[in-house]
Amino acid sequence: MATVTFKNISKTYKDGTRAVVDMDLEISDGEFMVFVGPSGCGKTTALRMVAGLEAITGGELLIGDHIVNDLTPKERDIAMVFQNYSLYPHMSVYENIAFPLRAQRMPKREINDRVERTAKLLGLEEHLKRRPRHLSGGQRQRVAMGRALVRQPQVFLMDEPLSNLDAKLRVEMRGEITRLQHDLGVTTIYVTHDQVEAMTMGDRIAVMRKGVLQQVGEPQTLYDRPANLFVAGFIGSPPMNMFRAQIDVRNGHPLLVLEGQELPLPDGFLSDHPDLAARVGKDVVVGIRPENLQDARQAPSQYPRLTAPVTVVETLGAERHVHVRLPARRAVTDEVLDVILDVDPGEAAEFAQHADRTSVRAIACFDADTDVAVGDVCLLALTPRKLRFFDLESGIALA
């Protein structure tokens, strides 16, 4: 096993496009690192530079203690699983898994031992004589993983390996890959567009935007303490609610001021948030997760409250997602628009065009048995300590 270190790594194409910009990151021996971000953010390019499939135009890439910039993929002792499996259709499962070992001219007995151990690990023992066309999508993915793992590489690379599977199988394979990686302890870099995959699988997550590393940390850290508006909006499902507001002080008591509503905040709130204290009377972006925007009837009485009309109610079994229109102005920043654009380009255009609207769509999480319907005007409670604040210009999180 080995560490992987990005030292000021950059990738610039001949047309001037900067796919990866000054990337500094150290991945520990045995760590499961996930690169996540929207399409075109540079995550796959970064992975392909580790694999040796993309030339590095700046900086140094180390695997272990060795600089590998100029080494061929074969010389790097890595193994990669691609999005489309890339199995040989005319070969059996056994032959597909054994292929890289035969290419190394390994003794037949050792090949057989390794293939059988790998097949057992992946639950493929009964399928070794079958060909890929007779396998399910999940089984084909296991074969592709087996072909990579059988080599016992220093680093295991995975490029959106679950994107071709249906939703149920994706959930199953997420668990299997995570278990397998932890059992083997292989240093793994996993690329995905799906932030749910990132949150559930990675030891740490590296969030990328436009070639630039935005934040690296454990999943819960990114969820609870996003470094900027982009991370706040990209990590989490449903996404964080974001809107513009002001912090004010009235008779010595702090207030959160929205369009037409003033929400009292706990005494001492500004001393706990020194960056906010310096912005009293100025617009900031406020973020709150759906689970922290609750039915006021079931929240502590001291929580700030506001009224909002209900537009949609989604029943999900254990809870309800209640869509409302908050009395606030939209947070129209490049970071917010990038997040929306990744999900719905049409909504992003509409969002930017009507930035001056004094209501914002938001999602609140209610208990499944809560009596609420479209057209109601509900009373919501915000969890004060879960409010997150961001600078309106830079998008950087405020302490």
C-alpha positions in Angstrom: 0.0 0.0 0.0 1.1 3.6 -0.4 0.2 7.3 0.1 -0.7 9.5 -2.8 0.5 13.1 -2.7 -0.6 15.9 -5.0 2.0 18.8 -4.8 0.7 21.9 -6.6 -0.6 19.6 -9.4 -2.1 21.3 -12.5 -3.4 20.3 -15.9 -3.7 22.8 -18.7 -4.8 21.7 -22.2 -3.4 23.1 -25.4 -6.4 25.3 -25.9 -5.7 27.0 -22.5 -8.4 25.1 -20.6 -7.3 24.6 -16.9 -8.8 21.3 -15.9 -7.0 21.1 -12.5 -5.5 24.1 -10.8 -2.7 24.0 -8.1 -4.1 20.9 -6.4 -2.5 20.1 -3.0 -3.7 16.9 -1.3 -2.2 14.0 0.6 -4.1 10.7 0.7 -3.0 8.4 3.5 -2.0 4.8 3.2 -5.1 2.7 3.2 -7.5 5.7 3.0 -10.7 5.7 0.9 -10.7 9.2 -0.7 -13.6 10.3 -2.8 -13.4 13.1 -5.4 -16.8 14.7 -5.9 -18.2 17.6 -7.9 -20.3 18.5 -10.9 -19.5 17.6 -14.5 -16.4 19.3 -15.7 -15.0 20.1 -12.3 -11.7 18.2 -12.9 -12.2 15.2 -10.7 -11.7 12.6 -13.4 -8.8 14.5 -14.9 -7.1 14.4 -11.4 -7.8 10.6 -11.2 -6.4 10.0 -14.7 -3.2 11.9 -13.8 -2.7 9.5 -10.9 -3.2 6.6 -13.4 -0.8 8.1 -15.9 -3.5 8.4 -18.5 -3.2 12.3 -18.5 0.1 14.2 -18.7 0.8 16.5 -15.7 1.6 20.0 -16.8 2.6 21.4 -13.4 3.6 20.2 -9.9 4.7 16.8 -8.6 2.6 13.6 -8.1 4.0 11.1 -5.6 3.0 7.5 -5.0 4.7 6.5 -1.7 8.0 8.4 -1.7 8.5 8.3 -5.5 7.7 11.0 -8.0 5.7 9.4 -10.8 5.1 12.3 -13.2 7.1 10.6 -16.0 6.3 7.0 -15.2 4.1 4.9 -17.5 0.8 3.5 -16.1 2.4 0.1 -16.0 5.3 1.4 -13.8 3.0 3.0 -11.2 1.6 -0.2 -9.6 -2.0 1.1 -9.7 -5.2 -0.6 -10.9 -8.2 1.1 -12.3 -11.9 0.3 -12.6 -13.7 2.2 -15.3 -17.3 3.3 -15.7 -18.1 0.9 -18.5 -16.3 -2.2 -16.9 -14.2 -2.8 -20.0 -14.4 -6.6 -19.7 -13.3 -8.9 -22.6 -16.6 -10.3 -23.9 -15.0 -13.5 -25.4 -13.3 -14.4 -22.1 -14.8 -16.1 -19.1 -14.9 -14.5 -15.7 -11.9 -16.5 -14.7 -9.9 -15.4 -17.8 -10.9 -11.7 -17.3 -9.7 -11.7 -13.7 -6.5 -13.6 -14.6 -5.7 -11.5 -17.6 -3.3 -8.9 -15.9 -1.5 -11.8 -14.1 -1.0 -13.7 -17.3 0.3 -10.5 -18.9 3.0 -10.4 -16.2 3.8 -14.1 -17.0 3.1 -15.1 -13.4 3.2 -18.9 -12.7 0.0 -20.7 -13.5 -0.4 -22.0 -9.9 -0.1 -18.5 -8.4 -2.5 -17.2 -11.0 -5.1 -19.8 -10.0 -4.6 -19.2 -6.3 -5.0 -15.4 -6.7 -8.1 -15.7 -8.9 -9.8 -18.1 -6.6 -9.1 -15.9 -3.5 -10.3 -12.8 -5.3 -13.4 -14.6 -6.7 -14.3 -15.8 -3.2 -13.8 -12.3 -1.8 -16.2 -10.9 -4.4 -18.8 -13.7 -4.3 -17.9 -14.8 -7.9 -16.9 -18.5 -7.2 -20.0 -19.9 -9.0 -19.5 -17.6 -12.1 -15.9 -18.2 -13.0 -16.8 -20.2 -16.2 -19.4 -17.7 -17.4 -18.9 -14.9 -19.9 -19.8 -11.3 -19.2 -22.9 -11.3 -21.3 -24.5 -13.9 -19.0 -23.9 -11.7 -15.9 -25.9 -9.0 -14.3 -24.6 -5.4 -14.1 -23.6 -5.9 -10.5 -21.7 -9.1 -11.3 -19.9 -7.5 -14.2 -18.8 -4.7 -11.8 -17.5 -7.3 -9.4 -15.5 -8.9 -12.2 -14.0 -5.5 -13.2 -13.1 -5.0 -9.5 -11.6 -8.5 -9.3 -9.4 -7.9 -12.3 -8.0 -4.8 -10.6 -7.7 -6.3 -7.1 -6.0 -9.5 -8.2 -2.9 -7.6 -9.0 -2.6 -6.4 -5.4 -1.8 -2.9 -6.5 -0.5 -0.1 -4.3 -3.4 2.2 -5.3 -6.9 1.4 -6.4 -8.6 3.9 -8.7 -12.4 3.9 -9.5 -14.0 6.2 -12.0 -17.8 6.4 -11.4 -18.0 2.6 -11.3 -21.7 2.5 -10.3 -23.2 5.0 -12.8 -24.5 2.3 -15.1 -26.4 0.4 -12.4 -30.0 0.8 -11.4 -30.8 2.6 -8.1 -31.3 -0.5 -5.9 -28.1 -2.2 -7.2 -26.1 1.0 -6.7 -27.0 1.0 -3.0 -26.0 -2.6 -2.7 -22.7 -2.1 -4.5 -21.9 1.0 -2.4 -21.9 -1.2 0.7 -19.9 -4.0 -1.0 -17.2 -1.7 -2.2 -16.9 0.1 1.1 -16.6 -3.3 3.0 -14.1 -4.6 0.5 -11.9 -1.5 0.7 -11.9 -1.5 4.5 -11.1 -5.3 4.6 -8.2 -5.0 2.2 -6.9 -1.6 3.3 -6.0 -0.6 -0.2 -5.4 3.1 -0.8 -8.4 4.0 -2.9 -9.4 7.1 -5.0 -13.0 7.0 -6.0 -14.5 9.6 -8.4 -18.3 10.2 -8.4 -20.8 12.9 -9.4 -23.2 11.6 -6.8 -22.7 13.3 -3.4 -24.7 10.6 -1.7 -22.1 8.0 -2.8 -19.4 10.4 -1.5 -21.1 10.8 1.9 -21.7 7.1 2.4 -18.4 5.7 1.2 -15.5 7.9 1.7 -13.2 8.2 4.8 -12.6 11.7 3.5 -14.1 13.7 0.6 -12.4 16.2 -1.7 -15.0 18.6 -3.2 -13.9 20.2 -6.6 -15.3 23.1 -8.6 -13.9 24.4 -11.9 -10.6 22.5 -11.3 -10.1 23.9 -7.9 -10.2 21.9 -4.6 -12.9 23.6 -2.5 -12.7 21.6 0.8 -11.3 18.2 2.0 -12.6 16.5 5.1 -14.6 13.8 6.7 -18.2 13.5 5.4 -19.8 14.8 8.5 -17.4 17.7 8.7 -18.3 18.8 5.2 -22.0 18.5 6.0 -21.9 20.4 9.3 -19.2 22.9 8.5 -19.0 23.6 4.8 -16.1 26.0 3.9 -18.1 28.0 1.3 -21.5 28.3 -0.4 -20.6 25.8 -3.1 -19.8 23.0 -0.7 -22.8 23.9 1.4 -25.1 23.6 -1.6 -23.5 20.5 -3.2 -23.2 18.3 -0.1 -26.5 17.2 1.3 -29.7 15.7 0.0 -32.1 17.5 0.1 -29.7 20.4 -0.3 -29.1 23.2 2.2 -31.7 26.0 2.1 -30.0 29.3 1.4 -31.3 32.9 1.4 -30.2 36.5 2.1 -30.8 38.1 5.4 -29.4 40.7 7.8 -28.1 40.4 11.3 -29.3 43.3 13.5 -29.3 44.2 17.2 -32.3 45.7 18.9 -32.2 46.8 22.5 -29.0 44.7 22.9 -30.7 41.5 21.5 -29.6 40.0 18.2 -32.1 39.5 15.4 -32.2 37.7 12.0 -34.0 40.0 9.7 -35.8 38.6 6.6 -38.2 40.3 4.3 -41.0 41.5 6.7 -40.1 39.1 9.6 -37.7 39.6 12.5 -36.4 36.4 14.2 -34.9 36.8 17.7 -31.6 35.0 18.2 -30.2 33.7 21.5 -28.3 36.2 23.6 -24.6 35.7 23.2 -25.2 34.6 19.6 -22.9 37.3 18.1 -20.1 36.6 20.6 -20.2 33.0 19.4 -20.0 34.3 15.8 -17.4 37.1 15.7 -17.4 37.3 11.9 -21.2 38.1 12.0 -20.7 40.7 14.7 -18.6 42.6 12.2 -21.4 42.5 9.7 -24.3 43.8 11.7 -26.7 45.6 9.4 -25.2 44.1 6.3 -26.6 41.3 4.0 -25.2 37.8 4.5 -26.2 34.5 3.1 -27.9 32.2 5.6 -27.9 28.4 5.2 -30.0 25.9 7.1 -30.4 22.1 6.5 -34.0 20.9 5.9 -33.9 18.8 9.1 -33.1 22.0 11.1 -36.2 23.8 9.6 -38.9 22.1 11.6 -42.6 22.1 12.4 -42.8 24.8 15.1 -45.4 22.7 17.0 -42.7 20.1 17.7 -39.7 22.3 18.3 -38.5 24.0 21.5 -40.3 27.2 22.3 -37.1 29.3 22.3 -36.3 28.5 18.6 -36.8 31.4 16.2 -40.1 31.1 14.2 -41.4 32.3 10.9 -44.4 31.7 8.7 -44.3 30.3 5.2 -46.9 29.0 2.7 -46.7 25.3 1.7 -46.3 24.6 -2.0 -45.5 20.8 -2.1 -45.7 17.9 0.4 -43.6 14.8 -0.3 -44.4 11.8 1.9 -41.3 9.5 2.3 -42.5 7.0 4.9 -40.4 8.0 7.9 -40.7 11.8 7.2 -42.3 14.4 5.0 -40.5 17.0 2.9 -42.5 20.1 3.1 -41.7 22.7 0.4 -42.4 26.2 1.4 -41.7 29.8 0.2 -39.6 31.6 2.8 -40.0 35.4 3.0 -36.5 36.3 2.0 -34.4 37.3 -1.0 -32.4 34.8 -3.1 -28.7 34.3 -2.6 -27.6 34.8 -6.2 -23.9 34.0 -6.2 -21.7 32.1 -8.7 -21.4 29.2 -6.2 -25.1 28.9 -5.7 -25.8 29.1 -9.5 -23.2 26.4 -10.1 -25.0 24.0 -7.8 -28.4 24.7 -9.3 -27.0 24.5 -12.9 -25.7 21.1 -12.1 -29.2 19.9 -11.2 -31.5 21.9 -13.5 -30.1 24.4 -16.1 -33.6 25.8 -16.7 -34.0 26.6 -13.0 -30.6 28.2 -12.8 -31.6 30.6 -15.6 -34.9 31.4 -13.9 -33.1 31.8 -10.6 -30.7 34.4 -11.9 -33.3 36.3 -13.9 -35.5 36.8 -10.8 -32.9 37.5 -8.2 -35.0 40.3 -6.7 -37.9 38.2 -5.7 -38.7 38.4 -2.0 -39.5 34.7 -1.5 -37.2 31.7 -1.7 -38.1 28.0 -2.2 -37.0 25.9 0.8 -37.5 22.4 2.1 -38.4 21.5 5.7 -38.4 18.1 7.3 -41.6 17.2 9.2 -42.5 14.0 11.0 -44.5 11.5 8.8 -47.7 12.0 10.9 -47.6 15.8 10.8 -50.9 17.3 9.5 -49.8 19.6 6.7 -51.2 20.2 3.2 -50.5 22.3 0.1 -52.0 25.8 0.6 -51.5 25.8 4.4 -49.5 28.6 6.0 -47.2 26.8 8.4 -45.2 28.0 11.4 -41.5 26.9 11.1 -38.8 26.8 13.7 -35.1 27.3 12.9 -32.4 25.6 15.1 -30.2 28.5 15.9 -27.0 26.6 16.5 -27.4 24.9 13.1 -27.6 28.2 11.1 -24.6 28.7 8.8 -23.6 32.1 7.5 -21.6 33.0 4.4 -20.1 36.2 3.0 -22.3 37.5 0.2 -19.4 38.5 -2.1 -16.8 35.7 -1.5 -19.1 32.9 -0.5 -16.7 32.0 2.3 -18.2 30.6 5.5 -18.3 33.0 8.4 -17.4 31.9 11.9 
